[in-house]
């Protein structure tokens, strides 16, 4: 906080605060903004670290040959996601898998920056070039996919609104012997928090992490949307050819929703844990999908809502 003299609000005209600029600490994920901070009847002008939020447009370029006239296929917009910049390739791949538009990593042969309206490469446009015989646009239309809008950072897999619809497409995760000890679960939140560097500076970011059966951290990701953080993790595993994630525990900050549970079911993650509460629909899907769901994981306590066989 600055040492500026305390003042009344009318002493600072509109526009006097410094605008949001990229943070030196993490220019991709953070911005620094001027702020008036009140304490009782006095205030100080200071600066604050905020989480960056920008749109990412995902475009698909068909792997089919160009038309008979030689004209190249135009890229097709799949979605526009509000996200925290960083690990965009992983976010795009995880999103495509979670939405059921791809089933394997090799269905996408390249990810590259797309061109903006001025014909210049844009960091907020990512173009997925499909393998031969793969046409995401055709798959979208065949499935009645209608995501012709910006995806909010807090939104998940909109449109798949029932447990029955999800389970009709995806078999339950098998009980194959993978389990963890309660003491292992208790050690996970601190490990995730230690990896949330931008959250530590801003307090405004969600986190997600994957762990092995012994509680060792495999990967962690942050984003302004908890669903985006999970997609980044799944995309990371997909690009590393590590899916399906049969022997992993997923931990998320905040609450556990139906959408996150569905993403875990797609990626075949057997255990999901959260430091906060699950929704009723998340529990229903976890129960039907064979996923062990753990909520209120705090200190040395937690609630296990489904498939307790995996908690030794």
N, C-alpha and C positions, 0 to 999 in steps of 0.2 A: 504494500500500500504506500502511496506517496505521502509526503509530509505537508501536503497543501493545507492551507488554513481552512478551518471549517467555515461553511458558508450556507446561506439559505438557497433554495433551489432557483429563485429568480436571479441570483447573481451570476448564473452560468447560462448564457444565451443558447438557443437551439443551434446545433452544429458546432459548438465549441469543443466537444469531445472528439478525440482522434477516432477516425473511422477504423473499421476492421481491416487489419493487414495480416499477411502471413507471419506466423510465429517463427522466430529464429530457432526455437527448441525443436519444432517438428513442422516444417512449412507445409507438408501435405495434409496433415490431420488436424492442425491447430491454427487458430487465428487469434490475434491480440486485438482487443477493442477497448476504447475508452469507456469509462463507466463512472456514474455517481453512486457511491456506496454510502447508504444511510445507516447511522447508529443513533437511535433515539431521535433527538431533535436536531442533530448536526449531520453534516455529510462531508465526504472527501472526494475529490476527483482523483481517480486512479486508473489502473488498467486491469483487465481480466483476460484469462485464457479461455477461449471458447472452442468447441468442437467444430471442425469444418464440415459443412454439408453441401454437396454439389450433385447435380444430376449425372448419371452415367447411362448413355444410350447404348443398348446392345443391339447390334445389327447382324443379320445372318446373310451370308453369300452362298448361294446354292452350289453344291458340288456337281450339278448336272452340266453337261457341255453347253456352250453358248448356242443360241438359236441358229436356225438354218441360214439366216441372213448375216450371221457372224457377229451380231450384236451381243455384247456381254450382258449377263444378268445383272440387274440392279440389286444392291443390298436391300434387305427388308428389315424394318424395325421390329424387334421382338418385344422390347420393353424399355422404359426409362425408369431407372431406379435412383431414388435419392439415397446417397451413401456418403460415407467418409472416404475420401480418396486414399488409395493404397491397396495393394494386392488385388487390383482390378481384374487381372486374368483369372484369379481364383474365384472371385465373386461371380464373374460371368459363367465360368464352367459349373460352379456349384448351383447357380440359379437355373441353368439349362437342365441339369440333372434333376434338381428338385421339382421342376415343372414337368418332368417327363418328356422333354423335347429331345434329349439324347439319353442313351443307355450306357455308352462307353466313351472313354476319352478319345479313342481313335476316330470317332465320328466327326471330330473337329481337327483339322490338320494345321490350322494356324490361327492365332489371335493377333490382331494388329490394330493400330490406331485408325479410326475412320476419318473421313474428311468433313470439315465444317462447311458452311455456306460459301466461304471464300475459297474453298478447295485446298485448305491447309489441314495437316494432321491435327486432330484435337485430342487432348488428354481425357476429355469427357465423352468420347465416342470409341467404342471397341467393336471391331468387326470380326466375327467368327466365320472363317472360311471352312465350309463343310467338305467332308470327304466325298469322293465320287459316289453317286447314288444316294446321297443324303440331301434332302430338301426340307429344311426346317419350316419354311413357309408352307409347304404342302402338309407337313405334320400338324402345324398349327391349325390350318383350315379343316383338316380331317377330324381333329379332336374338338372342333367348335371353339377353339381358343380365341378369346376376345379381350386380351389385355392391351387394348388400344388406349392406354392412359399411363400417366406416371404412377409408379409404384411408390407409395409412401414408405418412409424408412421404418415405420412401425408395422407395416403390413406384411403379411406372409403369403401363403399360397391361397389367394382369394379365388373363389369359384369352386374349390373342392370343399364344400361346406358340410359334408356329412361323413361320419365314421364309416357308414356302409359303403359309400362311393370309394373311399380310400382303400378299404379292405377288400373290395371286389377286384381291385387292380393289383394289390400287393399282398403276398402271403405273409403270415406272421413270422417274426424272428424266432428261430428255433432255440430251444433250451439245449445248448451243446456243451455244457460244462463250464462256460465262462462265468466267473463270480468274483466278487470283491469282498473284503472284510469291512465291517463298519469303521474300524480305525483308519483304513485306507481312505474311505470317503471323507472322514473328518479332516484329512490333510489337503484335500483338493482346493477349497476356496482360497486359502492363503497363497497357493501356487498361482492360481489365476490372477489374484489381485497383484502379485508381484510382477506379472507380465503386462498389466494394464497401465502402461506408462503414460498414455495420453489421458486416461481416466484420472490418474494421480494428479495431473496438472490442471484438468478441467472439471472433473466431477460430472461430466455430461456424456459419458460413453458407455455402451454395453460391451460385455466381453463374453467369449465362449472359448472352451479349451477341450482338447481330446487327451485322455490319459490311458495308459495300458493297465493291465490287471494289478500291477504292483503299485499303482498310483504315480507312475513316472509321467511327467508332462511330455506329450508328443508334439503338440502345436497349440498356439493360442492366437486369437485374432480379436480385434476391436472394431466397432463400428457404431455409428449413431443409431442404427437399427439392429436389434438383437437377431432378427432373422438374417440380416446381411452378414453378421459375424459368423453365424452357423454356415451360411452358404460359402463363405470364404474358407472355412475349415474343410468342408466337404470338397470344394474345388481344389484345395491344396492336396488332399488325399487322392483325388481323381487324377490330377496331373502327375502325381508321383506313382501312379498305378498301384495304389494301396487299398482301393475299394474292391469289394464291400468291407465295411469296418466291423467285422464280426467280434473282435476282442477288444473293444474300446468302450470307455465311459465318456459321455459328453456332459460337460458342466456349463451352465449358462448363468450369467448374472441376471438378477431380476426374476420375473415370474416365468412360469412354464405354460406355454399356450399350445393349442391344437396344432398350429402351423409348425412350430418347432418340433413337436412330436412327429408330425408327418414327414418332415425333412429327415429326421432320424430313422424313420421306418424305411424311407427310400434308400438311405445310405446303409441300412441294416445294422444300426448301432443298437446294442442290446440294453444298455443302461443309460438313462438320462437323469441328471441331478440339477437342482436349482437351489439358490439360496433363499428363494421366496416361494410363494404359493403356486400350485398348478391350477389350471382351470378344470372344470368338470369335464369338458369335452376332451381335454388332453388326457385325463385319466381314462375316459371311455376308449379313446383310440389306442392308448398304451396297453390297456387290458386286452382289446381285440387284436392288437398287432404284436403281442408277445414281448412287449418292452417293459423292463423294470423302471418304474418312475419314482424318483426320490425328490421330496420337497422339503423346504425349511431346513436345509443343510447349514447349520450354524453351530460353531463350537464343536461340542461333542454330542450332538443330537441331530436327528433327522426323522422324517416321516417317509415310510415306504408304502406307496399306494397300490402298486401292482407287481405281480410276479416276484414275491419276496425270496423265491428260491435262489436268486442270484446274489443275495446278500448273505454271506456266510455268518 
